[in-house]
Amino acid sequence: MVRMVLLVGKNLFGCVFIVAGIIMIVLPGQGILTIVIGIMLLDFPGKYRLVRWIVARRQVLRTINWLRRRAGRTPLYLEG
């Protein structure tokens, strides 16, 4: 029962992030980043493929690697 409540809460939190990101596309803020965070919080079929497709975009991967360099971590390389 507790697991189900946590899963529903996580999905609701992800939906809130997606809605906030859509609003931030029009208003000042990091809309696209907020939408991506919301998608990563949701649980749905095909999520892994969608996240890989988003991260494979050149600008997104460049930003992720920039953040990883700042944190002192190795760059992210995608296979295939």
KASUL-V76271 format. One record per pair of residues at least 24 apart in sequence whose ideal C-beta (glycine too) atoms are under 6 Angstrom apart, sorted by sequence separation. I is the first residue (numbers start at 1). J is the second residue. If there is no record, write none. Layout:
BEGIN
((I | J) (I | J))
END
This chain:
BEGIN
((14 | 38) (14 | 41) (13 | 41) (14 | 42) (10 | 41) (11 | 42))
END
